Amino acid sequence: MGYRIPVTLGNIEPLAYKPYKPGKIALVCEGGGQRGIFTAGVLDEFQRAGFNPFDLYIGTSAGAQNLSAFVCGQPGYARRVITRYTTSPHFFNPLRFVRGGHLIDLDWLVEETSKNMPLAMDTAEKLLLEGREFLMCACRSDDYTANYFAPTRENWLPVIKASSAIPGFYRMGVELDGVSYQDGGISDAIPVEGGLSPWRGHDRGDPHRAVRHVLHPAVDEAHGAVAERK
């Protein structure tokens, strides 16, 4: 025998369609060297479709390179860097490595790409002025902690190089503000950890300052929602 349920506003309200309204959204891109070409393809499709609802971009190593092309609005950029430049013997050279040099020459890579394929910094600056934020992760050489940089026109390429400086393969670290840094993948290969860290550290008024363990509002809201459900 069934139950009779009166059709009242109180009974049918839970069945009403309520559109999903997301909070802040972060786009996190991992490192991985030439495997980053998969991420490059995904981001190229995002750009082709005009899909960019993100408030925060965080990248490590190849992820930082891919996101640089994304925020600069340059589809195909990261793919060309990977297929044309990182396959060159000027960049990857085992013989040079056994003779005491770098296995991967980041100096050559940054110099050649900035000369032949400069990043569209003006486009990135306009995007970031909308209130969005871009962070690149690099690892301190002294204590191996993850640090997150908000790149500017002046330090963008050095920060990319620091985030990509694989120990041993690129024999010396990259110095930023008197501190040596190496590949961010050492301490935070998939840089969600920094966003979920319980310590706020990012000062929007000083974009040159490296910070440890950034807690961005976009991730803060998501983390709080998960905690409430528990």
N, C-alpha and C positions, 0 to 999 in steps of 0.2 A: 504494500500500500504506500502510495507516495505522500509527500508533504505539500501542503498548499503554502506558497510563498507570495504574499501580497506584493503587487508591483508598485512600490513606493520609491521616492527619490533616494531614500537611505539604502534601499536594497539594490538598486541598479547603479548607483554611483561608482561602486568598485569595479563595475564592468566597463565603465566609460573609458574611451581611449585617451591616454595621457601621453603626449609626445615626449620622447626622451630629450632632456636638455643637459648635455654634458657640461662639466666644469672646464677647468683649464686642461689643455692637452699638450703633452710633451712628445717629441720625436727623438728617440734614442738610437744612435747608429754605432755599432761595434766596429772594432778594428779587424784586421785579418789580411793585410797586404793585398795581393792581386785578387783574392777572393771577394774583395770589396766591389768587384764589378757587378755582382748580383744586386747589392744595395744601390749601386749607381743606376742600374736599369729600373729598379723600383722607383727611385726618386725622379728619374727622367719621365716615367709614366705619370707620376704625380703632377709634374710640371705641365705635361701635355694636356692633362685633364683639368688643369687649373685648380688642383686640390692642395690647399695649404691652410688647414684650420688650426695649425699648431701655434702655441704660445711660447714654447721653449724648445730649443734644439740643443742636444748634447751629443758630442761625438768624440771618439778616441781613435787616434792614428788614421787608418783609412776612412773611418767614419767621420773624422773631422774634415778630411779632404772632400769626401762626398757631400757633406752638409755645407761646406764652403761654396761648392758649385750650386747647391740648391738655394741657399739664401741669396746668392748673387744672380739667380734666375738664368743660369746657363746650362740648359739641357744638353747632354752629350759631352760636356766638358770632362767629367770624371772618367767616362769611358775612354775618351781619347788619351787622357793622361796615362791610364793603365795600359792600353793597347799599344800606344806609340812610344811612350817615354820610359815606362818601367820595364819594357822588354829590350831596351837599348843596352849595348855593352858599356856605354858611358855611365849608365846607372848601375846595372848589375854585372859585376865582373869578378868571378872567382879567382882569376889569375892575379888581379890586383890585390885581392884579399890575402892570398898566400904569401904575397910579397910584403905584407905589412900594412896595406891600405884598407880602404873601406870595401866591404862587399856591396853595399848599396851607397851610392853617392848622392846624399840628399842635397848637398850644395849645388851640384850640377842640375838636379831635378828642379829645384826651386828657381834657380837662375834661368833655365831654359823655358820653363812654363810661364814664368812671369814676363819673360821677354816676348815669347811667341803666342801665348794664350793668357793674357792678363785677366785676373778676376775682375768682375764688374762691381767694384767697391761701392759705387754710387747707388746701385740697385740694392745692395745689402744694407747700406746705411738708411735708405728710405724704409725698408722693411722693418729694421730694428727700431726706427723712430716711432713705429706704430705701437710700441709697447712690448714687442716680442724680444726674446733674449736668446743669444747663441753662446754656448760654452764649449771649449775644447779641453780635454783632459790630458795632462802630462804627469809623469812620475818624477818626484824629486830624486836626485842621484844619491843624496846623503842619508835619507831616512825611508825612502821608498813609499812615501805617502802620495796619494792622488791629489793633484791640485787642478783647479778648474779656472780657465782664463776666458774672459769676455774679450774677444779680439777687436782691435781697432785697425784703422787703415795703416797705422804706423807699425804695429806688431803682428799683423795677421800672418804673414809668411813665416817669421821666426817661430810663432806659436805652432803652426802646422808642422814645421820641421821638428820642434821639440816633441810634439805629440807622436811623431813617427820615427823617432831615433831609436831603433832596435839595438839593444846592447850587444856589443861584439860585431854586429853587421855594420853599424855606423860607430866607429871606434871611440869617438869622443861624444860626450853629451852636448846639449845645446844650452848655452847660458842665456838666461833671461833675468834681468835686473840683479845680476851678480850671483844667481843660483843656477846650478847645473840641473838640467832635466833630461829625461829619457822617455822612451815610448810609454804612452799612457796605459797600454795594455798590460804592463807589468803589475799595476796596482788596481786597475779598474777597466778590464777589457770591454765589458758591457756597462757603460757608465750610468746605470740606474742607481747604483749604490750611493753615489755622491748626492743624487737628488733626494734620496730617502733618508739621508743622514739627519740625525736630530740636532745638528748644530747649524744655525744660520751663520753665514759668513760673507755673503756677497753684498758689496757696497756698490749700488748703481752709480754713485757719484764718482767712483774711482775705477774706471774700466781697465786700468793698467794693472791693478792689484790682483795677484793670484790669490785664490782662496782655497781652503781645504773644506771639503764636505759641504757643498752648497745645498740648501733646502729651498727649492723654488716653490712659490705658491701653487703652481700647477700640480706638483707632485705632493705637496703638503696636503692639499684637499683630498687627493686620491688616497693617501696614506691614512688620513683621519677617517675617511669613509670605511676603509677596510678594518680599522681598529674598532669602530662602532659596531660593525657587523659581528665581530668576534665577541 
